[in-house]
């Protein structure tokens, strides 16, 4: 349905998108995530054909967005974060106007407008001025504009931003129902929302693809298959030595210090070993009191932060390695210079000796 292949976009010396590739199948609801400045908006603009990539290409339903722009764009409904709505129009008038822009045949237009009004559930406000509508209804009108023409693909940029909890729930339910008949790309900073709605998640950071997977798999990968969270009182600070002496433990990390004086740790077991009995037995011997012991769970938000932080660490390591290589090369060059100088001095001394011998 959607194929993004080796897409790169540069603005001068700045690389906004760096050779990213992914595919989205028909009927999927996909979360498109990344921190501010990651390249999400640029990628969505390229998918919709609003801007051209420097290299690579995008296909929608088999149509190349650059080469067959008109056919590709007919397949797409785009709801930007701030849709320009015309306050002097009613929702019905606005949707009719969008139908004209999208070249919906005149004889089909009335039925299409009614279909969209029903789909986004704005029957009761369809004849009110848009300026008098609540934020939630304005978002629905914006979504209606994207739905006109019944496109196969919907791209929704922050569809619930600024809504109250009730409105958020309503829009989420609406997006889920739209997923039955459309392929949906949802960009959002509310990761709990993505976790609830989306079947798959694409994460980018600094223009690079970081991960493509289901929310559940990302959470499992970041949590680890066999990790325990333990909250303890450890007055003598014995926990690290105690845990590291246990045969089936791979590692231990401090998670947080709690105001009541207890501390929470992540304990990573080897393979699929159940180490709970060992923990209870060994901690009791060492005078470590257990307040809580449970299997570690991680949210999509935690997984997202870990993935972004890990990418930063990798880049940092690369810089350190480059710096180390440069330093080593510098030292090597210095030694080579010293060796050459020593050889020259030796040659001079040998020549002097030869001259002295001739005399």
Buried (B, 14 or more C-beta within 10 A) or exposed (E): BBBBBEBBBBEEEEBBBBBBEBEBEEBBBBBBBBBEEBBBBBBBBBBBBBBEBEEBBBBBBEBBBBEBEEBBBBBBBBBBEEBEBEEEBBBBBBBBBBBEEBEBEEEEBEEBBBBBBEBBBBEEBBEBBBEEBEEBBBBBBBBBBBBBBBBBBBBBBBBBBEBEEEBBEBBBEBBBEBBEEBBBBBBBBBBEBBBBBBBBBBBBBBBBBBBBBBBEBBBBBBBBEBBBBBBBBBEEEBBEEBBEEBEEBBEBEEEEEEEEEBBBBBBBBEEEBEBBEBBEEBBEEBEBEBEEBEEBEBBBBBBBBBBBEEBEEEEEEEEEEEEEEEEEEEEEEEEEEEEEEEEEEEEEEEEEEEEEEEE
